[in-house]
Amino acid sequence: MSDTERTTVVFTGAMAEELRKAVASGEYASTSEAVRHGVRIWMKEREEREKKLEWLRTEIQKGIDSGPGEKFEPEALKKEMRAIRARETRKSA
């Protein structure tokens, strides 16, 4: 028994034309082969997207688990960065 399933897909005229051109040029042996290739790409993209989402969920959870954040003082950060830059400038001079 074959592991295939027949289904009907409706394409726009432009999509159908592109499929016909791909088959006529020899890029694919059949329209079905071209469509299967497209579906394989779609499946891979979905898998990659799910992996990225899982990574993001994990990173978000790490942030949540790390506890409350510290108060951010932009002016204090600017002052610290200026001091670091001044030290680096003196070192390189």
TANORTA-V619663 format. One record per backbone hydrogen bond with DSSP energy under -0.5 kcal/mol. CO is the residue of the C=O (numbers start at 1). NH is the residue of the N-H. If there is no record, write none. Layout:
CO_NH, CO_NH
This chain:
9_11, 12_16, 13_17, 14_18, 15_19, 16_20, 17_21, 18_22, 19_23, 20_24, 21_25, 22_27, 22_28, 23_26, 30_34, 31_35, 32_36, 33_37, 34_38, 35_39, 36_40, 37_41, 38_42, 39_43, 40_44, 41_45, 42_46, 43_47, 44_48, 45_49, 46_50, 47_51, 48_52, 49_53, 50_54, 51_55, 52_56, 53_57, 54_58, 55_59, 56_60, 57_61, 58_62, 59_63, 60_64, 61_65, 62_66, 64_67, 71_73, 72_74, 73_77, 74_78, 75_79, 76_80, 77_81, 78_82, 79_83, 80_84, 81_85, 82_86, 83_87, 84_88, 85_89, 86_90, 87_91, 88_92, 89_93
